[in-house]
Amino acid sequence: MTIRTALPLLAMLALSACNRPVPPAPDTPPEPQATALRDAIHDPIDGAKGVGDTLQKTADAQAAEVDRATGEAPPPSP
C-alpha cells in the first residue's frame, strides 16, 4: 500500500472518530418539544369552553329571573 492511499484512509479514520454524539443521561426525562403547538391548539378550545360556561350561567340566571317574575316553580335540574 502506498502513502497516497494510506494517508487519506488514515485521515478519514481519524476524522470519523471525532465528535461522536453524547448519549442522553438515562435519569433525565426528555424535554417536551411540542408544547407550543399543543398550546396553540388547546387555547381556542379552552376559551370556547369558558364562554360556553358563562353563557350557560347567564341563561340559568335569566330563566330563574323569569320564573321568579312569573311565579312559576323552576323545572327540576337534570
HUPELIN-V556242 format. One line per field, one symbol per residue. psi: psi as a letter, one per 40 degrees, with the letter a starting at -180 (. if undefined). Layout:
psi->???
//
This chain:
psi->hiddddddddddddddeifhihiiheehiihhdfdddddddddddddddddddddddddddddddddddeeiiiihi.
//
